[in-house]
Amino acid sequence: MSHHIKLIGNPFRDEAYTSQLESQECREFHRTLPNYSKTPLIELNNLSKRLSLNSFQIKDESKRFNLNAFKSLGASYAMAKIIATKTTSDQSNLDYKLFSKHKNTIKEMTFITATDGNHGRAVAWSAEKFGCQARVYLPKDTSQYRVDAIEAHGAHAEVTEVNYDDTVEYAARMADENDWILIQDTSWADYQKIPKDIMIGYQTIVHELADDKFIWPSHVIMQAGVGSFAASIFDAFCKTNRPKPKFILIEPTGAACYFKSIQAEDGCPHPVKELDTIMAGLSCGIPSILAWDIITKTADYFATCDDAIALKAMRSLSKSTSKDDSIVSGESGAVTTGFIETICSTPEYSDFYTLIGLNESSNVFCISTEGDTNPDLYNQAVNGQ
């Protein structure tokens, strides 16, 4: 299996970029949710030493609300904003507990979304918490475990016969035809407010770092499907007067819509029609236009990684050592670690190592966005089962 990486610079980067997303309110809202706690920040001392880096820190989102992924932050916040609007509640002081007085109105609401798995589960979980209905559509070849995880929260889940991007279009049509509320984590020309709120919700991840012994990073490595998550994190790191880290965007080789678009050098997003990757959460062929606007202005480099790089990182993260805790990281969560591991330890990529400015004083930050959301694939990758 190939372990290939490609890397290109960003000709569209804007050094003057300042944060576009205001997210302090979302952190306060998330604190009101049942069983909220911040996810752990893990410093991998052995790994950083082995890779000749000063530090390597990973935030483990598999611990988020026992949902095995970070997506609930965006779905819950956006859903709360929508419910507040429809119940004429105060949007400037969102509090989960205050919605109970509108339960009769809320139970008549139906939210609909398309998903590769994690966002759909987050929408189903949020609907369950708020007391409304959820319908979730998934692309062809979705694992049964992902479907079961969504249905466990009382949502209707249905696998389509098309890929992710076509499933998004289908969900949007169903919303229009049935007067359901589309809560989608990607955006297009006439659909931006809800995706923006989802992106804002993700920034709670970065707000939580203030409560940890966080080493300010020289390099922030984020993975992308449609790009909403990476754009949110890059934007969050632009909120302070501290030195901007180098931002590097990672995509699967078989679903690299940002890499393809940047290569075109015309400043426009370009779709990838044939998607081929095991990284289900990143298997997307059309950039979100909100994310595109942020990522093209903030990212320093764009990279693609073969599936084998994610699989190798899943195995390495699963092994605890005397100084490093083990991390259960799924294929979409582990690929950023795999990228750094590979270019730091493979002579073939020494030029990439130099190009992105890695050295013994570098402080690398990644987010493991999911745990074993596909247990069969995880066990096969880690245990050979």
Secondary structure by P-SEA (a helix, b strand, c coil): ccbbbbbbbbcccccccccccccaaaaaaaaaccbbbbbbbbbcaaaaaaacccbbbbbbccccccccccaaaaaaaaaaaaaaaaaccccccccccccccaaaaaaabbbbbccccaaaaaaaaaaaaabbbbbbbbcccccaaaaaaaaccbbbbbbccccaaaaaaaaaaaaaacccccccccccccccaaaaaaaaaaccccccccccccccccbbbbbbcccaaaaaaaaaaacccccccbbbbbbcccccaaaaaaaacccbbbbbccccccccccccccccaaaaaaaaacccccccccaaaaaaaaaaaacccccbbbbbccccccaaaaaaaaaaccccaaaaaaaacccccbbbbbbcccccccaaaaaaacccc
